[in-house]
Amino acid sequence: MKPTDIDLLPVLGRPTLSGDGRYAAVVATRPDLATEGYISELWLAETDGSTPARLLTRGPHDAAPAFSPDGRHLAFLRPVPGGRAQLHILPMDGGEARPVTNHPIGAGQPVWSPDSKLLAHTARVPEPGRYRGAPQSEAPRRITKLRYCADGFGYTIDRPRHIFVTDPFAEDPATATTQVTEGNYDHSDVSWSPDGQLLTFTAARHEKAGDDLRNDLWVCAPDGTGLRSLTDGGLLLGCPRFSPDGATVCFAAEPLDENNNPYTSMSYGLWSIPLDGSAPARRLTDKDLHLSFASQTIHPVADGILFAADHRGEVHLILVPYDGGAPKPLITGVRQVNWYTAVDGPDGLTVAAVIASATSAGDLVGLRAGEEHVLTSFGQRLVEQTDLLPVEEFTATAPDGHQLQGWIIRPQGEGPHPVLLQIKGGPHTQWGYTLNGPAAFDEAQVYASAGYAVVLGNPRGTSGYGHDHARYIADDLARRTAPDLLALLDKALESPDLDADRVGVMGGSFGGYMSAWLAAHHGNRFRAAIGERGLYAVDSYAASSDDGINVAIALYGTDPTQWAAKSPLTYADNIQLPMLIIQSEEDRHCPLEQAQRLFVALKTRNIPVELLLFPGEGHDMSRSGLPSHRIARFDAILEWWSRHLI
């Protein structure tokens, strides 16, 4: 697998099902090297696998498909000429798609009413005079909240996200859309009650909104009347959905502390609350089950709620009973269930899911009457055109006896091979069986194909191994993670075809943090290091990151006087290794100043250090940046290792 093979890794989004469960539609997005961009197209398939999936739209920038419950129309997002993405509807019996909204900075995911007559969605509403001309012509921004921007987007304080309802069949488009919510608050994750009389969504509308991570669950009528909250703080929640009888709202949530800030590693579990307010919210899953970062959705059906849970590098789709009883597995195995949806149709429960594996970035799968049918063949193209290397699982033992899961991807040939310890981001995510995502095996395939044995593993602090495994790092993130990582590396180096004298360490985000930490504290184990989009100084991160003070407190403690001891920059004088620092200029999560400070600290000591800057990119550049930037990043990484490990 080569850097230019990123065009063989299409990313599939959230699927949608027709009301009878017969058809599924999904968006497939792939890099287009020729146009230096991305192409997004909609695909349609029969869920019983009776016919091959077919291209429904040619994009080039279509997204977020949603079938009307009666199956007659498909709503989706498509940019209008010279403008942003707007809601469009496509008649399924033939005809052209047409736009039905006209929001100045675009619309969000469409959600059909149960009677197939209305579309709920979100859209940001800019302040007068904002985002219509040159940025330098705008008035100054007055910032009064800690959270005022987001990576990959920019400022949020002057363009709050609101709920809208659109009649896509209205004769007068000018009056077809109604704004449901008001105020300088962000509203998200809208969905309908089964009778179409209510909307539910999340919003932070409390007094300290923007200064903490709390949000609440809200309901109102489709015209905005009767707005009331169902929760009252203490949770960071998302994806609210009504139960089929409309009496309960189910949602995913993570508990917050007494100041509505996050804990170091808490399980993002499944919760429910009665619509009538007769009881408080209660958790339906135990703390060992964590909603996968890859799915970020739940789906209530007649017999329970569908929930995608991390599990030892896998992601399982389970059915959780409404009474909180033992979950029933629906889709398991050495693979990951990413996006999914379901309907209770004439033939029982039908599920459409995007399922990835160690050899696939994801294909659409239909589950009908308990039988799985693979509906697309995107993963097959990669397997046919590249020589993917085997992923070998192993177990390592930490110094205190704790068992750790790891993987090795070896290059071809006898060796001894130079070795890369690749550290994932997070920390509360997992390396796993997928070729797409923030902790996937695709990058390791590129490095192994270039001649390096790549060691990956899930130290404590990661998800998928239960609450105690995740919470272990709470007292001292770096010092508790480092022994686990070194134990994984040591176990891998027992293989005679791995060269213990030629080892490099690399990682992005939290992986960048740990790469710098290991370079400073265990530099004798490595010949060189790469830190990418990392946090290196907690104090300035707390003031400049889009997550800022809230996450700094969660990961590094409430006492700022202790932050220096937990910052790799404090120990920069100990770093003797050559180090490549990779950074995106528009990264708001781990801002540019983090990389600059580490670069200057090493450069002024004459340590071989280079700073590779990508203009116009954010924190997720390696997964969603310009294709040429993604390839240039791979080329720079491979060139760096060829200098220091070959």
NORKAJO-V469905 format. One record per residue. N is the residue number from 0. PSI is psi in whole degrees, -180 to 180 (999 if undefined). D_CENTER is the distance of its C-alpha to the mean C-alpha in Angstrom with 2 decimals. Layout:
# NORKAJO-V469905
n: (N,N)
psi: (PSI,PSI)
d_center: (D_CENTER,D_CENTER)
This chain:
# NORKAJO-V469905
n: (0,1,2,3,4,5,6,7,8,9,10,11,12,13,14,15,16,17,18,19,20,21,22,23,24,25,26,27,28,29,30,31,32,33,34,35,36,37,38,39,40,41,42,43,44,45,46,47,48,49,50,51,52,53,54,55,56,57,58,59,60,61,62,63,64,65,66,67,68,69,70,71,72,73,74,75,76,77,78,79,80,81,82,83,84,85,86,87,88,89,90,91,92,93,94,95,96,97,98,99,100,101,102,103,104,105,106,107,108,109,110,111,112,113,114,115,116,117,118,119,120,121,122,123,124,125,126,127,128,129,130,131,132,133,134,135,136,137,138,139,140,141,142,143,144,145,146,147,148,149,150,151,152,153,154,155,156,157,158,159,160,161,162,163,164,165,166,167,168,169,170,171,172,173,174,175,176,177,178,179,180,181,182,183,184,185,186,187,188,189,190,191,192,193,194,195,196,197,198,199,200,201,202,203,204,205,206,207,208,209,210,211,212,213,214,215,216,217,218,219,220,221,222,223,224,225,226,227,228,229,230,231,232,233,234,235,236,237,238,239,240,241,242,243,244,245,246,247,248,249,250,251,252,253,254,255,256,257,258,259,260,261,262,263,264,265,266,267,268,269,270,271,272,273,274,275,276,277,278,279,280,281,282,283,284,285,286,287,288,289,290,291,292,293,294,295,296,297,298,299,300,301,302,303,304,305,306,307,308,309,310,311,312,313,314,315,316,317,318,319,320,321,322,323,324,325,326,327,328,329,330,331,332,333,334,335,336,337,338,339,340,341,342,343,344,345,346,347,348,349,350,351,352,353,354,355,356,357,358,359,360,361,362,363,364,365,366,367,368,369,370,371,372,373,374,375,376,377,378,379,380,381,382,383,384,385,386,387,388,389,390,391,392,393,394,395,396,397,398,399,400,401,402,403,404,405,406,407,408,409,410,411,412,413,414,415,416,417,418,419,420,421,422,423,424,425,426,427,428,429,430,431,432,433,434,435,436,437,438,439,440,441,442,443,444,445,446,447,448,449,450,451,452,453,454,455,456,457,458,459,460,461,462,463,464,465,466,467,468,469,470,471,472,473,474,475,476,477,478,479,480,481,482,483,484,485,486,487,488,489,490,491,492,493,494,495,496,497,498,499,500,501,502,503,504,505,506,507,508,509,510,511,512,513,514,515,516,517,518,519,520,521,522,523,524,525,526,527,528,529,530,531,532,533,534,535,536,537,538,539,540,541,542,543,544,545,546,547,548,549,550,551,552,553,554,555,556,557,558,559,560,561,562,563,564,565,566,567,568,569,570,571,572,573,574,575,576,577,578,579,580,581,582,583,584,585,586,587,588,589,590,591,592,593,594,595,596,597,598,599,600,601,602,603,604,605,606,607,608,609,610,611,612,613,614,615,616,617,618,619,620,621,622,623,624,625,626,627,628,629,630,631,632,633,634,635,636,637,638,639,640,641,642,643,644,645)
psi: (130,162,-37,-6,6,-22,-5,8,70,145,123,136,-163,125,167,149,143,160,-30,0,6,-38,146,142,148,152,137,123,130,148,144,101,-30,-38,1,48,-155,146,128,124,155,136,148,138,152,132,-15,2,15,-25,150,150,146,153,125,-42,153,13,-131,1,49,151,170,57,148,115,139,146,-31,-2,6,-22,153,120,147,174,138,134,140,157,125,11,-163,176,130,159,133,155,142,120,130,-11,10,148,174,150,145,146,148,2,167,59,140,-33,31,164,166,-171,126,145,118,145,156,-27,6,25,-23,157,123,149,173,158,144,139,106,150,152,131,-1,145,33,-12,-154,135,-36,-13,-6,159,158,154,133,112,126,-1,155,-33,109,3,169,141,140,1,-49,-148,140,-20,-24,17,70,151,125,163,137,155,130,137,102,-7,9,143,-33,101,-26,-26,12,-22,132,131,124,-40,159,171,169,59,150,133,140,167,53,143,164,152,157,-29,0,11,-13,154,146,148,173,150,149,99,12,173,-38,20,133,-16,-8,-174,3,138,170,167,131,154,151,170,161,-16,5,-8,158,27,128,153,146,-23,166,54,173,0,147,110,163,177,58,140,138,145,160,-28,-4,1,-15,146,124,150,165,144,155,128,145,164,-173,-19,13,37,157,156,172,-53,98,149,131,93,-174,132,166,160,139,141,-33,1,16,-12,155,169,143,150,134,-22,152,172,-12,-11,127,126,128,137,-26,-22,-52,41,158,167,106,139,-174,-41,1,-163,129,138,128,115,135,140,98,52,-9,166,117,142,120,160,115,122,153,-23,4,19,-171,130,151,125,135,-48,118,-166,178,75,179,130,117,-113,152,164,172,157,148,102,-170,-29,19,-157,128,131,136,126,149,118,126,166,-176,-14,12,138,-11,135,155,129,137,134,108,132,35,1,137,141,121,121,-18,170,34,-41,-30,-35,-42,-44,-38,-31,-7,162,85,138,150,144,117,121,145,168,133,160,123,164,-28,8,-5,137,137,143,134,172,151,133,115,147,167,156,171,-26,-169,140,142,155,140,124,109,121,131,169,-171,-117,-17,60,-168,139,143,-178,79,153,18,139,178,-18,63,170,1,-44,-41,-34,-40,-46,-39,-37,-25,0,8,138,123,127,126,152,162,94,172,147,-19,164,167,1,13,168,-44,-39,-42,-40,-9,-33,-1,-37,-30,90,-57,-46,-23,-25,-39,-46,-34,-44,-43,-32,-40,-44,-45,-41,-43,-38,-6,-18,127,-19,6,132,106,-13,-5,80,133,156,140,159,162,147,-117,-33,-35,-41,-49,-30,-45,-38,-46,-37,-35,-35,-20,38,-23,-13,-12,155,-29,169,156,126,127,133,46,164,123,-20,111,-37,-49,-29,-43,-29,-20,-13,154,-27,-34,-138,-33,-47,-34,-43,-42,-43,-29,4,162,-10,103,-22,-15,-6,-37,-38,-17,12,125,-33,-33,-30,20,-29,-18,-13,120,-8,149,138,130,126,119,132,142,136,-30,17,117,-7,-52,88,164,-37,-25,-48,-40,-43,-42,-41,-48,-40,-36,-41,-41,-11,7,28,137,108,142,145,115,112,134,113,145,7,157,-162,-31,27,-39,-17,-27,10,180,137,-40,-34,-41,-41,-42,-37,-49,-46,-41,-40,-46,-37,-39,-47,-32,-29,-34,-14,-16,999)
d_center: (23.79,24.15,22.04,23.18,21.85,18.38,19.94,20.17,16.44,15.63,12.19,12.89,11.45,12.44,16.10,19.04,22.38,25.86,27.66,29.75,26.90,28.69,26.29,22.58,20.95,17.66,16.44,16.32,15.30,16.90,18.07,21.71,23.59,26.75,25.55,23.08,20.31,18.23,19.72,18.16,20.50,20.87,22.22,24.38,25.43,27.70,26.04,29.11,28.70,32.18,31.42,29.01,26.06,27.22,25.95,26.13,25.45,25.54,23.25,22.85,20.04,19.68,16.57,15.73,18.80,20.43,23.76,26.45,27.62,30.96,29.39,31.40,28.74,25.23,23.46,20.80,19.84,21.90,23.05,26.71,29.10,28.85,26.21,22.70,20.96,23.03,23.26,25.48,27.14,28.51,31.47,31.00,34.78,34.90,34.75,32.63,29.46,30.26,28.42,28.81,27.25,27.95,25.68,26.27,22.68,21.20,20.07,16.94,16.20,19.69,20.78,24.31,26.95,28.51,31.63,29.84,31.49,28.90,25.34,23.30,20.53,19.37,20.51,20.93,24.59,25.75,28.75,31.96,32.29,28.66,26.62,29.54,31.20,31.13,29.12,32.27,34.21,32.20,33.49,32.18,29.33,30.37,27.59,28.25,24.88,22.73,19.50,20.34,17.75,14.08,12.67,12.74,14.95,17.87,20.07,19.29,22.55,24.70,22.73,21.62,19.69,22.17,22.67,24.98,26.89,28.35,31.24,30.54,34.13,35.92,38.92,38.29,34.76,35.60,35.76,33.16,30.27,30.48,28.47,27.86,26.68,28.22,27.95,25.85,22.87,19.35,19.03,16.03,15.34,18.90,20.61,24.30,26.77,28.54,31.69,30.07,31.67,28.67,25.19,22.68,19.81,18.36,19.78,20.92,24.60,26.31,28.56,26.23,23.20,21.47,22.95,20.90,17.65,19.54,19.07,21.14,21.57,24.04,26.21,28.71,30.74,29.54,31.90,30.46,33.36,33.24,30.09,29.57,27.02,26.54,25.09,26.46,24.03,22.86,19.39,15.90,15.24,13.48,13.99,17.80,19.88,23.66,25.36,27.63,30.67,29.19,30.37,27.09,23.64,20.88,17.57,14.88,15.58,15.77,19.31,20.19,23.36,26.58,25.47,22.20,20.23,17.75,19.09,18.05,16.26,16.55,15.51,13.38,16.09,17.83,20.50,23.18,25.86,29.03,29.26,32.77,31.83,34.19,31.96,29.08,25.53,25.39,22.90,23.08,21.24,22.33,20.52,19.93,17.45,13.82,11.36,8.82,5.19,5.49,7.68,7.60,11.15,14.72,17.88,21.44,24.27,27.93,27.79,24.67,20.95,18.48,15.74,13.37,13.97,13.18,16.58,17.79,15.39,15.46,13.66,16.52,17.04,19.63,21.90,22.59,26.03,26.57,28.93,26.35,28.14,27.10,24.08,25.00,23.03,22.42,20.41,20.41,21.26,20.04,16.96,13.57,13.26,10.08,10.89,14.41,17.28,20.90,24.39,27.64,30.04,33.62,32.72,30.66,26.91,25.02,21.37,19.37,16.32,14.33,15.20,14.51,16.75,18.04,19.80,17.50,14.22,14.69,17.60,18.39,20.41,22.79,24.07,27.49,30.25,28.46,28.41,25.49,25.83,23.73,23.76,22.49,23.24,20.58,20.23,24.02,24.35,22.58,24.71,27.81,27.46,26.31,27.51,24.50,25.57,25.60,23.03,25.25,24.19,26.26,26.78,27.69,29.46,28.72,31.88,32.00,31.80,28.20,26.88,23.76,22.00,21.78,21.97,24.15,24.00,27.52,29.09,32.09,35.48,37.22,36.07,36.15,32.76,31.18,28.10,24.67,22.85,19.18,17.17,13.42,11.32,10.51,13.03,11.81,9.69,11.77,13.15,13.69,15.34,13.37,14.00,10.65,7.29,6.99,9.80,11.75,15.49,15.92,16.82,19.11,20.86,21.70,23.13,25.01,26.44,27.77,29.64,27.57,26.92,23.34,22.81,19.48,19.23,17.61,19.74,20.09,17.41,14.79,13.69,15.48,18.98,19.96,20.45,23.12,21.23,18.35,20.87,23.17,21.90,22.38,25.80,25.18,21.78,23.08,26.40,25.03,22.30,24.71,27.19,24.61,23.35,27.00,27.95,25.45,26.86,30.42,30.09,28.84,31.69,34.21,33.91,36.90,35.16,32.75,34.41,34.04,35.74,33.13,29.74,27.04,23.97,20.75,17.16,14.52,13.43,14.63,16.02,17.94,19.29,20.52,21.95,24.06,25.01,26.20,28.02,29.86,30.66,30.87,31.60,34.44,32.04,30.60,32.10,29.37,25.85,22.89,20.69,17.79,16.08,17.33,18.72,22.43,24.25,23.09,25.68,24.74,20.96,21.72,23.57,21.55,17.79,15.87,15.04,18.62,21.11,19.09,16.79,19.81,21.81,19.35,18.99,22.44,24.71,26.62,29.44,28.89,31.92,30.03,27.13,29.17,29.75,26.01,25.43,25.81,27.69,30.44,31.25,31.09,34.84,34.26,32.17,34.53,32.14,31.40,27.91,25.74,23.37,20.74,19.43,18.19,20.68,18.47,15.86,15.89,13.70,16.08,18.85,21.46,24.09,22.49,23.12,26.45,27.77,27.17,28.61,31.71,32.23,32.41,34.23,36.99,37.70,38.01,35.18,33.98,30.77,29.06,26.47,24.55,23.25,21.24,22.38,20.37,16.94,14.11,11.86,9.79,13.20,13.21,10.66,11.59,14.84,18.28,19.23,22.23,20.32,18.07,21.38,23.20,20.74,21.35,25.04,25.25,23.67,26.03,28.94,28.36,28.43,31.44,33.26,32.66,32.34,34.52)
